Amino acid sequence: MTHPRRITQTNGMRRMPLSTTTTSPRNDNPLFPVHNLRGGSSLNLSPMFDNGPFWKFNQIIIATNLLGFVISVVSGGSHLHLDLLGTGAFALAALPTGLASQIPRVQLSAGFVSLWGTKLASFLFWRALQLKHDARLESTLSTVSGTAVFWFISVLWGIICSLPHSMGATSSLNTPILASPCGIAGAALFVMGILTETTADYQKWMFKKNHPEQFCNVGLWSISQHPNFLGNMMLWSGIFLLNAPALIDPPPEATTNIFQHLWRFKRLAVAALSPLFLYTLFTGQAQGSITNTKELVMQRYGNDPNFLAYTKRVPLIFPNLLKFFQSQ
């Protein structure tokens, strides 16, 4: 008696049992191999993406900032740990993604984030030890609700700012960095960005040390009112470019409309929120629409005609390099 799940010989050829027959989808692109899923079926479900690193990264960001909130409440609004934990969270979260990955792009991206986070957190912590407090945060940290808002914003900053790396770590695309124009441009932009930010911080610190009552208008501060903001945007844009090619889904096998093509770029679009967020944040801070930084600066230097002339002459963030070189 023939088993109901099997087909006997037909025209002299034996067919495989129906229970073991699988149909493999077409796979024309070797960069996006089709992985066999558990259960024996073989479907192209963009196996190059694994969201595990993304969630682990953000869990560390949230946990570190939660620790910062607890310390703030217990200590009565201490300023010493704010940047050590708020910025240091980036380095803590990036290390596991780099160590767990065998992909050079992810390792380099994690190294960039860890380097920047460690560098900036260390500098800001050292500065906090010298200054003891930050006048911009006095009123905010004076209440539990204000402290909660501060650390909530810090969490959002950590999650959104780091999207180019945390999203990039989800992709298994292993294109050599030097073979990718985006990879080369991204690495170069990161290096220029971190050098710009570091130089700007150092120049301002040394200037204020020698001229505590004057506004800083030397070095990079002579061509931009906020060159540290500029450097930060540059380095994160570099991390975005480094990971950008890996954030595009494989091309569909059959396309019926343009939306299927656009949907391939969904992860790239999410990662692009980082530079857009930083631009909005830093522009708002510089203009005084988000924090009271501009108000405090105007209270201190608003009566100085040299400062007023400086603010009219020097761009807010992005320097006019053409005008600068023509004046030399």
C-alpha positions as CSV (number, residue, x, y, z in Angstrom):
1,M,0.0,0.0,0.0
2,T,1.4,3.4,-1.0
3,H,2.0,5.8,1.8
4,P,-0.4,8.8,1.5
5,R,2.4,11.3,1.9
6,R,4.6,9.8,-0.9
7,I,4.3,9.6,-4.7
8,T,5.4,6.4,-6.5
9,Q,7.4,6.1,-9.7
10,T,6.0,8.1,-12.6
11,N,7.3,7.5,-16.1
12,G,10.3,5.6,-14.7
13,M,11.4,8.5,-12.4
14,R,11.0,8.6,-8.7
15,R,10.0,11.8,-7.1
16,M,11.1,12.9,-3.6
17,P,8.5,12.7,-0.8
18,L,6.3,15.8,-0.6
19,S,7.3,16.1,3.1
20,T,10.9,16.8,2.2
21,T,10.5,18.9,-1.0
22,T,11.6,22.5,-0.6
23,T,11.7,25.3,-3.1
24,S,14.7,27.6,-2.9
25,P,14.1,31.2,-4.0
26,R,16.3,32.7,-6.6
27,N,19.5,34.3,-5.2
28,D,21.4,36.3,-7.8
29,N,23.3,38.5,-5.3
30,P,26.1,36.7,-3.4
31,L,26.2,39.6,-0.9
32,F,22.8,38.6,0.4
33,P,22.7,34.8,0.7
34,V,19.5,33.0,1.4
35,H,19.7,31.3,4.8
36,N,17.8,28.1,5.6
37,L,15.5,28.7,8.5
38,R,14.6,26.2,11.2
39,G,12.0,23.7,10.1
40,G,13.5,23.1,6.7
41,S,11.9,26.0,4.8
42,S,14.1,28.3,2.8
43,L,12.8,31.9,2.5
44,N,14.6,35.2,1.8
45,L,13.8,37.2,4.9
46,S,16.8,39.6,4.9
47,P,18.9,37.3,7.1
48,M,21.7,39.9,7.0
49,F,20.0,41.7,9.8
50,D,20.0,40.7,13.5
51,N,18.4,43.2,15.8
52,G,20.1,41.7,18.9
53,P,23.0,44.1,19.0
54,F,20.7,47.1,18.7
55,W,18.7,46.1,21.7
56,K,21.7,45.2,23.8
57,F,23.3,48.6,23.0
58,N,20.3,50.5,24.0
59,Q,19.7,48.5,27.2
60,I,23.2,49.6,28.3
61,I,22.4,53.2,27.4
62,I,19.2,53.1,29.5
63,A,20.8,51.3,32.5
64,T,23.7,53.7,32.7
65,N,21.5,56.7,32.6
66,L,19.1,55.2,35.1
67,L,22.2,54.8,37.4
68,G,23.0,58.5,36.8
69,F,19.4,59.5,37.8
70,V,19.6,57.5,41.0
71,I,23.0,59.1,41.9
72,S,21.6,62.6,41.1
73,V,18.6,62.1,43.5
74,V,20.7,60.5,46.3
75,S,23.4,63.1,46.0
76,G,21.1,66.0,46.0
77,G,21.9,67.2,42.4
78,S,25.6,66.6,42.1
79,H,27.1,67.6,38.7
80,L,30.2,65.6,38.8
81,H,28.8,62.4,37.4
82,L,26.5,63.8,34.7
83,D,28.8,63.6,31.7
84,L,30.9,60.8,33.1
85,L,27.8,58.5,32.9
86,G,25.7,60.4,30.3
87,T,28.5,60.4,27.7
88,G,30.4,57.4,29.1
89,A,27.3,55.3,28.3
90,F,28.2,55.4,24.6
91,A,31.6,53.8,25.3
92,L,30.1,51.2,27.6
93,A,27.4,50.3,25.1
94,A,29.7,50.2,22.1
95,L,32.3,47.8,23.5
96,P,30.1,44.6,23.5
97,T,29.0,45.2,19.9
98,G,32.6,45.5,18.8
99,L,33.9,42.5,20.8
100,A,31.0,40.3,19.7
101,S,31.3,41.0,16.0
102,Q,33.8,39.5,13.5
103,I,33.0,42.2,10.9
104,P,35.7,44.9,10.6
105,R,33.2,47.6,9.8
106,V,31.3,46.9,13.0
107,Q,34.5,46.7,15.0
108,L,35.8,50.0,13.6
109,S,32.4,51.7,14.2
110,A,32.4,50.4,17.8
111,G,36.0,51.6,18.2
112,F,35.1,55.1,17.0
113,V,32.1,55.3,19.4
114,S,34.2,54.0,22.3
115,L,37.1,56.4,21.5
116,W,34.8,59.4,21.3
117,G,32.7,58.5,24.4
118,T,35.8,57.8,26.5
119,K,37.6,60.9,25.4
120,L,34.7,63.3,25.9
121,A,33.4,61.8,29.1
122,S,36.9,61.9,30.6
123,F,37.4,65.6,29.6
124,L,34.0,66.6,30.8
125,F,34.4,64.8,34.1
126,W,37.8,66.4,34.6
127,R,36.3,69.8,33.8
128,A,33.5,69.2,36.3
129,L,36.0,68.4,39.0
130,Q,37.7,71.8,38.3
131,L,34.5,73.9,38.0
132,K,32.4,71.9,40.6
133,H,29.1,72.9,39.0
134,D,27.4,73.9,35.8
135,A,25.3,77.1,36.0
136,R,23.2,76.0,33.1
137,L,21.8,73.0,35.1
138,E,21.3,74.6,38.5
139,S,17.6,75.0,38.3
140,T,17.0,71.8,36.4
141,L,18.7,69.6,38.9
142,S,17.2,71.3,41.9
143,T,14.1,69.1,41.8
144,V,13.4,65.4,41.3
145,S,11.1,66.1,38.4
146,G,13.7,68.3,36.7
147,T,16.4,65.6,37.3
148,A,14.1,63.0,35.8
149,V,13.6,65.2,32.7
150,F,17.4,65.7,32.4
151,W,18.2,62.0,32.4
152,F,15.3,61.2,30.2
153,I,16.6,63.6,27.6
154,S,20.1,62.0,28.1
155,V,18.6,58.6,27.3
156,L,16.9,60.0,24.2
157,W,20.2,61.6,23.2
158,G,22.1,58.4,23.7
159,I,19.6,56.3,21.7
160,I,19.0,58.7,18.8
161,C,22.6,60.0,18.5
162,S,24.1,56.4,18.3
163,L,21.6,55.1,15.7
164,P,24.3,54.9,12.9
165,H,26.3,52.5,15.0
166,S,23.6,50.6,16.8
167,M,21.7,50.0,13.6
168,G,24.9,49.3,11.7
169,A,25.8,46.6,14.2
170,T,22.6,44.7,13.1
171,S,23.9,44.1,9.6
172,S,26.2,41.2,8.7
173,L,27.3,42.8,5.4
174,N,31.1,42.4,5.3
175,T,32.3,44.6,2.5
176,P,35.9,45.7,3.0
177,I,36.0,49.2,4.4
178,L,38.7,50.4,1.9
179,A,36.7,49.1,-1.0
180,S,33.7,51.3,-0.1
181,P,33.7,55.0,-0.9
182,C,31.3,55.5,2.0
183,G,33.6,53.6,4.3
184,I,36.6,55.7,3.4
185,A,34.7,59.0,3.5
186,G,33.1,58.0,6.8
187,A,36.4,57.1,8.5
188,A,38.0,60.3,7.2
189,L,35.1,62.5,8.4
190,F,35.1,60.9,11.8
191,V,38.9,61.6,12.2
192,M,38.4,65.2,11.2
193,G,35.4,65.5,13.5
194,I,37.0,64.2,16.6
195,L,40.1,66.3,15.9
196,T,37.9,69.4,15.5
197,E,35.9,68.7,18.7
198,T,39.0,67.9,20.7
199,T,40.9,71.0,19.5
200,A,38.0,73.3,20.1
201,D,37.6,72.0,23.7
202,Y,41.3,72.3,24.4
203,Q,41.6,75.9,22.9
204,K,38.6,77.1,24.9
205,W,39.8,75.6,28.1
206,M,43.3,77.1,27.8
207,F,41.9,80.5,26.8
208,K,39.5,80.6,29.7
209,K,42.3,79.5,32.0
210,N,44.4,82.5,31.0
211,H,41.5,84.9,30.3
212,P,38.6,83.9,32.6
213,E,36.6,87.1,32.1
214,Q,36.8,87.1,28.3
215,F,34.9,85.3,25.6
216,C,36.9,82.8,23.5
217,N,37.6,84.0,20.0
218,V,40.9,82.3,19.1
219,G,41.7,79.3,16.9
220,L,38.7,77.4,15.7
221,W,36.5,79.8,17.8
222,S,37.5,82.6,15.4
223,I,35.7,81.0,12.5
224,S,32.8,79.4,14.4
225,Q,31.0,80.3,17.5
226,H,30.5,76.6,18.4
227,P,33.3,74.6,16.7
228,N,32.8,71.8,19.3
229,F,29.3,71.3,18.0
230,L,30.6,71.2,14.5
231,G,33.1,68.5,15.3
232,N,30.5,66.4,17.0
233,M,28.2,66.5,14.0
234,M,31.1,65.7,11.7
235,L,32.2,62.6,13.6
236,W,28.7,61.2,13.9
237,S,28.1,61.9,10.3
238,G,31.2,59.9,9.6
239,I,30.0,56.9,11.6
240,F,26.7,57.2,9.6
241,L,28.6,57.1,6.3
242,L,30.7,54.2,7.4
243,N,27.6,52.0,8.1
244,A,25.3,53.4,5.5
245,P,25.8,50.8,2.7
246,A,25.1,48.0,5.2
247,L,21.8,49.5,6.2
248,I,20.1,48.9,2.8
249,D,18.0,45.8,2.3
250,P,18.8,43.3,-0.5
251,P,16.9,44.1,-3.7
252,P,13.6,42.3,-4.0
253,E,13.3,39.4,-6.5
254,A,10.2,40.8,-8.1
255,T,9.2,44.5,-7.8
256,T,5.6,45.6,-8.5
257,N,5.8,49.2,-7.3
258,I,8.3,51.9,-6.2
259,F,7.4,51.5,-2.5
260,Q,9.1,48.1,-2.4
261,H,12.3,49.8,-3.6
262,L,11.9,52.6,-1.0
263,W,11.3,50.1,1.8
264,R,14.8,48.8,1.3
265,F,16.1,52.0,2.8
266,K,14.1,52.0,6.0
267,R,17.1,51.2,8.3
268,L,19.2,53.8,6.5
269,A,16.4,56.4,7.1
270,V,16.3,55.5,10.8
271,A,20.0,55.9,11.2
272,A,19.9,59.3,9.4
273,L,17.8,60.6,12.3
274,S,21.1,60.9,14.2
275,P,22.8,63.7,12.2
276,L,19.4,65.4,11.7
277,F,18.8,65.2,15.5
278,L,22.2,66.6,16.3
279,Y,21.8,69.5,13.8
280,T,18.4,70.4,15.4
281,L,19.8,70.0,19.0
282,F,23.0,72.0,18.5
283,T,21.3,74.7,16.4
284,G,18.6,75.1,19.1
285,Q,21.3,75.3,21.8
286,A,23.3,77.9,19.9
287,Q,20.2,80.0,19.2
288,G,18.9,79.6,22.8
289,S,15.6,78.0,21.8
290,I,16.4,74.7,23.7
291,T,18.6,75.6,26.6
292,N,19.4,78.9,28.4
293,T,23.1,78.8,27.2
294,K,22.7,81.9,25.0
295,E,20.9,83.8,27.7
296,L,23.7,83.1,30.2
297,V,26.3,84.1,27.6
298,M,24.5,87.4,26.8
299,Q,24.2,88.2,30.6
300,R,28.0,87.9,30.8
301,Y,29.2,89.4,27.6
302,G,26.1,91.2,26.2
303,N,27.5,94.7,27.0
304,D,30.9,94.0,25.4
305,P,30.9,95.6,21.9
306,N,33.7,93.3,20.8
307,F,31.5,90.3,21.6
308,L,28.5,91.7,19.8
309,A,30.7,92.3,16.8
310,Y,32.0,88.8,17.1
311,T,28.5,87.3,17.0
312,K,27.7,89.3,13.9
313,R,30.9,88.4,12.1
314,V,31.4,84.8,13.0
315,P,28.9,82.1,11.8
316,L,27.0,80.2,14.5
317,I,28.3,76.7,13.8
318,F,29.3,76.2,10.1
319,P,32.3,78.4,9.2
320,N,32.5,80.3,6.0
321,L,35.8,78.9,4.9
322,L,35.8,80.7,1.5
323,K,35.5,84.0,3.3
324,F,38.1,83.0,5.8
325,F,40.7,82.1,3.3
326,Q,40.0,85.2,1.2
327,S,40.7,87.4,4.3
328,Q,44.1,85.8,4.9
